[in-house]
Amino acid sequence: MKADLILKNIGQLLTMDGSEGVRKGEAMKEVGLIEDAVVVVKDEKIIFAGEANEAPTVDASEVIDCNGKLVTPGLVDPHTHLVFGGSREHELALKQQGVPYLEILKQGGGILSTVQATREADEEALYEKASFHLERMLSYGITTMEAKSGYGLDADTELKQLRVIKRLNETKEADIVSTYLGAHAIPNEYKGRSKEFLDEMLNLMETVKEQNLAKFVDIFCETGVFTVEESREYLTKAREMGFDVKIHADEIDPLGGTEMACEVGAVSADHLVGASEEGIRKLGETDTIAVLLPGTTFYLNKNEFAKAREMIESNAAVALATDFNPGSSPTENLQLIMNLAALKLRMTPEEIWNGITVNAAYAIGCGDQAGKVVEGRKADLVIWDAPNYLYVPYHYGVNHVRTVIKSGKTLFERGERVGKVSVS
């Protein structure tokens, strides 16, 4: 039999095979570990993943000796703000001085400064900037991700961001799922008129749907932004239009956004640092996935992190994401998030791996496509410079990736590009 690629001499292979569907509670311990393993790839798909002594006899165009190292699925990042203009490094000194966020806003900083920079940038500039960050994500082993709009807060710029995301998905190797986050903040021109602004973003949803620019609709439900009832009405209308829905909920205050997300059937509720006991209980009773963003809490220098242990012990499904954005989590490194999940969220290695593969994939509607190394799946693989799966969340601050393989093609070797940047 002919094949395109064989990975041999794998010390540990995390197939992530096990329970079907979203992994909740105890099921988050399943990692599908196989030692002394082989993976065979043909026509961009995995045709064998298992013990070496059971591997078929094949001739392959390429053979990679993994030298006893760890191999896992390509990582999945289910919450990013990949496309934006400008940056906000000047705000760090203000934060260190204890300047409140509202004061930073008054000085022209904060999210509205990113909105202004994104409005001023043309599509080509946004595409080139996002491509730079996407390359870095790929080099860290992220092969599937979500990307949101939300730095336009007007029709033209929101559509501009979504068109850039669509173009990135069509021209770059990563699989990118798009989310329309027009309701990310209230722009200055609508101050005190949140309902009018939401009506405008709802009207824009029709164009987003017609042009097939997003799979998900998201809203920021938080003190000073949008209320639980505003968010409920907005997401309900989005579902009626055929979108799947997500929500930024209870990041700071326990408003009840987590409970509402479960009630309206949101695919995920994200942030959840302030989620109430009732909200955590409801997560355990539904398939709404808690997407936790410890990098944001860390960067904002907060003491309270999301209650991951309580969520998992309440039978909730938990995923992890970078929340890559210019203001509150300027990092493309999902491996750092793994470290923070271990240290600050008290998640076990097994739970962490589920949080960046299986559950992360389900959180962006890719549960049947990404997050596992099993026959029939796309050959998205990472070979790690690590002896076992416990090592990556333990050793922090470096990129442990040796090789990134996307759809059977090697893209990166120890951080260096080996394939084409574009697929078109």
ROBAZA-539382 format. One record per residue (C-alpha): x, y, z. Coordinates in nm, 3 decimals. Each point is the difference from the previous one (the first is absolute). Layout:
N
VOPA        px        py        pz
VOPA         X         Y         Z
...
//
This chain:
424
VOPA        px        py        pz
VOPA     0.000     0.000     0.000
VOPA     0.119     0.351    -0.083
VOPA    -0.017     0.286     0.250
VOPA     0.115     0.360     0.006
VOPA     0.143     0.023     0.352
VOPA     0.093    -0.228     0.288
VOPA     0.079     0.117     0.353
VOPA     0.194    -0.279     0.168
VOPA     0.171    -0.052     0.334
VOPA    -0.258     0.209     0.187
VOPA     0.066    -0.027     0.373
VOPA    -0.350     0.115     0.100
VOPA    -0.291     0.065    -0.234
VOPA    -0.297     0.192     0.140
VOPA    -0.279    -0.102    -0.235
VOPA    -0.260     0.168     0.224
VOPA    -0.227    -0.288    -0.099
VOPA    -0.267    -0.104     0.249
VOPA    -0.342     0.135     0.084
VOPA    -0.188     0.146    -0.295
VOPA    -0.123     0.356     0.011
VOPA     0.091     0.270     0.247
VOPA     0.213    -0.124     0.292
VOPA    -0.151     0.082     0.338
VOPA     0.118    -0.059     0.354
VOPA     0.165    -0.340     0.035
VOPA     0.018    -0.047    -0.377
VOPA     0.257     0.280    -0.012
VOPA     0.252    -0.252     0.134
VOPA    -0.006    -0.193    -0.330
VOPA     0.300     0.060    -0.226
VOPA     0.018    -0.319    -0.207
VOPA     0.365    -0.061     0.086
VOPA     0.196    -0.247    -0.217
VOPA     0.369    -0.067     0.062
VOPA     0.246    -0.114    -0.269
VOPA    -0.238     0.119    -0.270
VOPA    -0.016     0.063    -0.375
VOPA    -0.215     0.238    -0.204
VOPA    -0.053    -0.051    -0.374
VOPA    -0.134     0.277    -0.227
VOPA    -0.140    -0.020    -0.353
VOPA    -0.177     0.270    -0.202
VOPA     0.016     0.245     0.296
VOPA    -0.188    -0.244     0.227
VOPA     0.108    -0.236     0.277
VOPA    -0.039    -0.361    -0.113
VOPA     0.163    -0.162     0.305
VOPA     0.080     0.112     0.353
VOPA     0.096    -0.268     0.245
VOPA     0.264    -0.228     0.148
VOPA     0.308    -0.058    -0.214
VOPA    -0.043    -0.378     0.002
VOPA    -0.346     0.040    -0.156
VOPA     0.101     0.249    -0.269
VOPA    -0.059    -0.100    -0.364
VOPA     0.292    -0.056    -0.232
VOPA     0.013     0.304    -0.226
VOPA     0.234     0.191    -0.225
VOPA    -0.008     0.373     0.068
VOPA     0.134     0.303    -0.180
VOPA     0.116     0.144     0.334
VOPA     0.096    -0.167     0.327
VOPA     0.051     0.202     0.317
VOPA     0.185    -0.159     0.291
VOPA    -0.151     0.150     0.316
VOPA     0.289    -0.127     0.214
VOPA    -0.222    -0.110     0.287
VOPA    -0.166     0.341     0.036
VOPA    -0.362     0.100     0.061
VOPA    -0.249     0.037    -0.287
VOPA    -0.344     0.159     0.040
VOPA    -0.277     0.144    -0.215
VOPA     0.048     0.352    -0.130
VOPA    -0.111     0.244     0.270
VOPA    -0.332     0.185    -0.019
VOPA    -0.040     0.360     0.123
VOPA    -0.373     0.070     0.041
VOPA     0.009     0.372     0.089
VOPA     0.217     0.259    -0.178
VOPA    -0.027     0.356    -0.126
VOPA     0.243    -0.059    -0.284
VOPA    -0.084     0.296    -0.224
VOPA     0.056     0.351     0.135
VOPA     0.187     0.320    -0.069
VOPA     0.274     0.155     0.209
VOPA     0.125    -0.111     0.342
VOPA    -0.020     0.127     0.357
VOPA     0.342    -0.046     0.159
VOPA    -0.010     0.359     0.128
VOPA    -0.282    -0.100     0.239
VOPA     0.215    -0.244     0.198
VOPA     0.181     0.277     0.189
VOPA    -0.334     0.160     0.085
VOPA    -0.131    -0.329     0.135
VOPA     0.316    -0.042     0.208
VOPA    -0.062     0.344     0.149
VOPA    -0.348    -0.109     0.103
VOPA    -0.185     0.220    -0.249
VOPA    -0.356    -0.135    -0.019
VOPA    -0.121    -0.136    -0.333
VOPA    -0.270     0.267    -0.026
VOPA     0.268     0.267     0.032
VOPA     0.202    -0.169    -0.273
VOPA    -0.314     0.013    -0.214
VOPA    -0.031     0.374     0.066
VOPA     0.361     0.046    -0.113
VOPA    -0.088    -0.160    -0.333
VOPA     0.121    -0.351     0.086
VOPA    -0.178    -0.326     0.068
VOPA    -0.217    -0.188    -0.245
VOPA    -0.115     0.316    -0.173
VOPA     0.358     0.079    -0.105
VOPA     0.016    -0.340    -0.170
VOPA    -0.336     0.073    -0.161
VOPA     0.138     0.323    -0.142
VOPA     0.315    -0.167    -0.131
VOPA    -0.204    -0.281    -0.156
VOPA    -0.237     0.243    -0.165
VOPA     0.293     0.191    -0.150
VOPA     0.185    -0.308    -0.132
VOPA    -0.085    -0.134    -0.346
VOPA    -0.067    -0.368    -0.064
VOPA     0.346    -0.072    -0.134
VOPA     0.166     0.147     0.309
VOPA    -0.226    -0.201     0.230
VOPA     0.066    -0.316    -0.203
VOPA     0.378     0.043     0.017
VOPA    -0.004     0.072     0.372
VOPA    -0.227    -0.295     0.078
VOPA     0.216    -0.224    -0.221
VOPA     0.302     0.083     0.215
VOPA    -0.181    -0.102     0.318
VOPA    -0.149    -0.309    -0.167
VOPA     0.346    -0.120    -0.103
VOPA     0.112     0.021     0.361
VOPA    -0.308    -0.197     0.115
VOPA     0.073    -0.272    -0.253
VOPA     0.361    -0.018     0.120
VOPA    -0.132    -0.066     0.352
VOPA    -0.203    -0.296    -0.123
VOPA    -0.343     0.162    -0.050
VOPA    -0.149    -0.142    -0.321
VOPA    -0.368     0.087     0.055
VOPA    -0.135     0.317     0.159
VOPA    -0.286     0.243     0.034
VOPA     0.029     0.370    -0.091
VOPA    -0.243     0.279     0.091
VOPA    -0.090     0.337    -0.141
VOPA    -0.095     0.263     0.258
VOPA     0.251     0.279    -0.049
VOPA    -0.217     0.182    -0.250
VOPA    -0.325     0.072     0.184
VOPA    -0.135     0.131    -0.328
VOPA    -0.125    -0.179    -0.310
VOPA     0.290     0.074    -0.233
VOPA     0.277    -0.100     0.240
VOPA    -0.173    -0.309     0.139
VOPA    -0.049    -0.128    -0.355
VOPA     0.360     0.093    -0.080
VOPA     0.128    -0.209     0.290
VOPA    -0.220    -0.294    -0.094
VOPA     0.117     0.013    -0.362
VOPA     0.361    -0.009     0.120
VOPA    -0.074    -0.304     0.218
VOPA    -0.164    -0.175    -0.296
VOPA     0.299     0.079    -0.221
VOPA     0.242    -0.132     0.261
VOPA    -0.196    -0.325     0.019
VOPA     0.010    -0.031    -0.378
VOPA     0.368     0.087    -0.050
VOPA     0.181    -0.126     0.311
VOPA     0.049    -0.357     0.119
VOPA    -0.182     0.037     0.332
VOPA    -0.370    -0.074     0.023
VOPA    -0.165     0.319     0.129
VOPA    -0.360     0.020     0.124
VOPA    -0.149     0.349    -0.011
VOPA    -0.210     0.169     0.270
VOPA    -0.194     0.324    -0.041
VOPA     0.054     0.208     0.317
VOPA    -0.153     0.330    -0.102
VOPA    -0.140     0.030     0.354
VOPA     0.346     0.018     0.159
VOPA    -0.033     0.347     0.155
VOPA    -0.210     0.313    -0.028
VOPA     0.171     0.255    -0.228
VOPA     0.021     0.364     0.104
VOPA    -0.256     0.105    -0.256
VOPA    -0.259    -0.228     0.167
VOPA     0.079     0.079     0.362
VOPA    -0.321    -0.037     0.202
VOPA    -0.178    -0.155    -0.298
VOPA     0.095    -0.367     0.023
VOPA    -0.333    -0.122    -0.141
VOPA     0.041     0.208    -0.316
VOPA     0.351    -0.134    -0.043
VOPA    -0.112    -0.362     0.045
VOPA    -0.276     0.056    -0.254
VOPA     0.264     0.116    -0.249
VOPA     0.216    -0.305     0.069
VOPA    -0.307    -0.224    -0.038
VOPA    -0.078     0.155    -0.337
VOPA     0.359    -0.061    -0.108
VOPA    -0.043    -0.368     0.089
VOPA    -0.211    -0.044    -0.313
VOPA     0.292     0.107    -0.219
VOPA     0.240    -0.220     0.196
VOPA    -0.231    -0.295    -0.066
VOPA    -0.052     0.081    -0.369
VOPA     0.375     0.025    -0.061
VOPA     0.080    -0.308     0.211
VOPA     0.248     0.194     0.210
VOPA    -0.053    -0.166     0.340
VOPA    -0.113    -0.323     0.161
VOPA    -0.047     0.146     0.348
VOPA    -0.145     0.314     0.155
VOPA     0.145     0.125     0.331
VOPA    -0.081     0.282     0.244
VOPA     0.182     0.152     0.301
VOPA    -0.235    -0.033     0.298
VOPA     0.157     0.198     0.284
VOPA    -0.046     0.299     0.228
VOPA     0.021     0.316    -0.209
VOPA    -0.045    -0.186    -0.327
VOPA    -0.313    -0.211    -0.072
VOPA    -0.245    -0.137     0.256
VOPA    -0.111    -0.359     0.033
VOPA    -0.340     0.079    -0.150
VOPA     0.150     0.196    -0.289
VOPA     0.237    -0.288    -0.064
VOPA    -0.278    -0.260     0.021
VOPA    -0.213     0.184    -0.256
VOPA     0.296     0.055    -0.232
VOPA     0.117    -0.361     0.009
VOPA    -0.352    -0.135    -0.037
VOPA    -0.045     0.202    -0.318
VOPA     0.340    -0.118    -0.125
VOPA    -0.105    -0.363     0.049
VOPA    -0.326     0.067    -0.182
VOPA     0.209     0.121    -0.294
VOPA     0.194    -0.327    -0.005
VOPA     0.317     0.095     0.187
VOPA     0.152    -0.199     0.283
VOPA     0.063     0.225     0.299
VOPA     0.269     0.074     0.257
VOPA     0.027     0.253     0.280
VOPA     0.264     0.193     0.191
VOPA    -0.154    -0.047     0.345
VOPA     0.066     0.075     0.366
VOPA     0.359     0.107    -0.059
VOPA    -0.009     0.241     0.293
VOPA    -0.341    -0.002     0.167
VOPA    -0.236    -0.297     0.051
VOPA    -0.286     0.149    -0.202
VOPA    -0.154    -0.331    -0.101
VOPA     0.144    -0.019    -0.349
VOPA     0.114    -0.357     0.058
VOPA    -0.350    -0.112     0.093
VOPA    -0.149     0.182    -0.297
VOPA     0.253    -0.156    -0.238
VOPA    -0.110    -0.345     0.111
VOPA    -0.367     0.094    -0.031
VOPA     0.029     0.124    -0.360
VOPA     0.217    -0.294    -0.108
VOPA     0.323     0.188    -0.056
VOPA     0.277    -0.222    -0.133
VOPA     0.239     0.167     0.243
VOPA     0.012     0.255     0.279
VOPA     0.340     0.166     0.024
VOPA     0.202     0.164     0.281
VOPA    -0.230    -0.094     0.298
VOPA     0.237     0.124     0.271
VOPA    -0.302     0.131     0.191
VOPA    -0.234    -0.290    -0.077
VOPA    -0.238    -0.075     0.287
VOPA    -0.059    -0.338     0.163
VOPA    -0.331    -0.014    -0.184
VOPA     0.174     0.073    -0.328
VOPA     0.256    -0.272     0.062
VOPA    -0.279    -0.245     0.087
VOPA    -0.178     0.079    -0.327
VOPA     0.320    -0.053    -0.199
VOPA     0.011    -0.350     0.149
VOPA    -0.357    -0.066    -0.112
VOPA     0.045     0.114    -0.361
VOPA     0.250    -0.036    -0.284
VOPA     0.090     0.370     0.003
VOPA     0.380     0.001     0.016
VOPA     0.184     0.222     0.247
VOPA     0.284     0.158    -0.199
VOPA     0.245     0.129     0.259
VOPA     0.259     0.270    -0.071
VOPA     0.258     0.001     0.281
VOPA     0.243     0.204    -0.209
VOPA    -0.237     0.295     0.023
VOPA    -0.030    -0.023     0.378
VOPA     0.379    -0.032     0.025
VOPA     0.073     0.297    -0.228
VOPA    -0.251     0.222     0.181
VOPA     0.178    -0.095     0.324
VOPA    -0.317    -0.124     0.168
VOPA     0.004    -0.231     0.300
VOPA    -0.317    -0.197    -0.073
VOPA     0.005    -0.252    -0.284
VOPA    -0.293    -0.196    -0.143
VOPA    -0.114    -0.288     0.220
VOPA     0.107    -0.281    -0.230
VOPA     0.015    -0.262     0.273
VOPA    -0.354     0.070     0.113
VOPA    -0.120    -0.006    -0.359
VOPA     0.161    -0.334    -0.079
VOPA    -0.116    -0.153     0.327
VOPA    -0.352     0.123    -0.084
VOPA     0.017    -0.198    -0.326
VOPA     0.057     0.302    -0.225
VOPA     0.196    -0.009    -0.325
VOPA     0.304     0.230     0.010
VOPA     0.215     0.130    -0.286
VOPA     0.297     0.237     0.001
VOPA     0.093     0.287    -0.232
VOPA     0.252     0.281    -0.037
VOPA    -0.254     0.285    -0.043
VOPA     0.273     0.149    -0.219
VOPA    -0.074     0.373    -0.021
VOPA     0.195     0.328     0.026
VOPA    -0.140     0.118     0.334
VOPA    -0.044    -0.275     0.255
VOPA     0.182    -0.306    -0.137
VOPA     0.270     0.081    -0.255
VOPA     0.131    -0.354    -0.043
VOPA    -0.026    -0.256    -0.279
VOPA     0.146    -0.273     0.223
VOPA    -0.256    -0.265     0.097
VOPA     0.279    -0.191     0.175
VOPA     0.026     0.285     0.252
VOPA    -0.373    -0.037     0.058
VOPA     0.058    -0.368     0.076
VOPA     0.253     0.101     0.266
VOPA    -0.241     0.251     0.153
VOPA    -0.279    -0.258    -0.004
VOPA     0.219    -0.231     0.205
VOPA     0.122     0.264     0.245
VOPA    -0.300     0.233     0.034
VOPA    -0.301    -0.208    -0.102
VOPA     0.131    -0.317     0.169
VOPA    -0.086    -0.213    -0.300
VOPA     0.169    -0.336    -0.045
VOPA     0.215    -0.070    -0.308
VOPA    -0.272    -0.225    -0.141
VOPA    -0.265     0.270     0.045
VOPA     0.228     0.258    -0.159
VOPA     0.060    -0.212    -0.310
VOPA    -0.375    -0.051    -0.039
VOPA    -0.044     0.374     0.042
VOPA     0.219     0.082    -0.301
VOPA    -0.105    -0.286    -0.227
VOPA    -0.336    -0.177     0.028
VOPA    -0.201     0.257     0.197
VOPA     0.163     0.293    -0.177
VOPA    -0.100    -0.151    -0.333
VOPA    -0.361    -0.047     0.112
VOPA    -0.004     0.358     0.128
VOPA     0.041     0.124    -0.359
VOPA    -0.211    -0.261    -0.178
VOPA     0.294    -0.214    -0.113
VOPA    -0.042    -0.294     0.236
VOPA    -0.029    -0.249    -0.284
VOPA     0.300     0.140    -0.187
VOPA     0.275     0.108     0.239
VOPA     0.145    -0.093     0.338
VOPA     0.065    -0.374    -0.044
VOPA     0.255    -0.227    -0.167
VOPA    -0.232    -0.270    -0.133
VOPA    -0.055    -0.166    -0.335
VOPA    -0.190     0.215    -0.245
VOPA     0.088     0.333     0.162
VOPA     0.208     0.267    -0.167
VOPA     0.369    -0.056     0.075
VOPA     0.055     0.298     0.232
VOPA     0.286    -0.106     0.225
VOPA     0.261     0.143     0.234
VOPA     0.329    -0.171     0.084
VOPA     0.133     0.142     0.327
VOPA     0.350     0.032     0.140
VOPA    -0.142    -0.161     0.312
VOPA     0.029    -0.355     0.136
VOPA    -0.364    -0.027     0.111
VOPA    -0.328     0.190     0.020
VOPA     0.059     0.106     0.361
VOPA     0.305     0.203    -0.101
VOPA    -0.160     0.275    -0.210
VOPA    -0.225     0.155     0.270
VOPA     0.288    -0.040     0.250
VOPA     0.285     0.181    -0.181
VOPA    -0.109     0.356    -0.070
VOPA     0.118     0.295    -0.204
VOPA     0.132    -0.174    -0.312
VOPA    -0.137    -0.148    -0.321
VOPA     0.016    -0.379     0.036
VOPA    -0.110    -0.070    -0.357
VOPA     0.245    -0.191    -0.217
VOPA    -0.217    -0.051    -0.310
VOPA    -0.340     0.132    -0.111
VOPA    -0.186    -0.206    -0.260
VOPA    -0.320     0.133    -0.158
VOPA    -0.206    -0.225    -0.231
VOPA     0.301    -0.228    -0.031
VOPA     0.242     0.279    -0.100
VOPA     0.288     0.109     0.221
VOPA    -0.022     0.375     0.064
VOPA     0.249     0.068     0.281
VOPA     0.315    -0.164     0.133
VOPA     0.117     0.143     0.332
VOPA    -0.164     0.333    -0.069
VOPA     0.127     0.034    -0.357
VOPA    -0.231     0.002    -0.301
VOPA     0.049    -0.290    -0.241
VOPA    -0.321     0.026    -0.208
VOPA    -0.171     0.271    -0.199
VOPA    -0.173     0.274     0.195
VOPA    -0.300    -0.002    -0.236
VOPA    -0.214    -0.285    -0.129
VOPA    -0.136     0.199    -0.294
//
